[in-house]
Amino acid sequence: MSTFVESCDLTGVTVIPFCTSGSSDIGLTDDTLASQAGSGNWLQGKRFAAGVSDGELSAWLDGLGQ
């Protein structure tokens, strides 16, 4: 991900990182990637459990208001 965001011009793009994990939290990943990217509108990311349902993802996306 680091190499990807460093190589992209994200000016004018809203980025909302998310991941799935069985145990690890998202931590400072969104802040780290935003710093590496140097551009873009980075919103708070979210970690979902490995077995997240389509409904749970849809509800999260709908709640973002983007």
URBELRA-V560439 format. One record per helix or strand of 2 or more residues. SS is the DSSP state (a for helix, b for strand). FROM is the first residue (numbers start at 1). LEN is the number of residues. Records with the same first field share a line. If there is no record, write none. Layout:
SS->FROM-LEN / FROM-LEN
This chain:
a->2-6 / 29-9 / 54-11
b->14-8 / 41-9
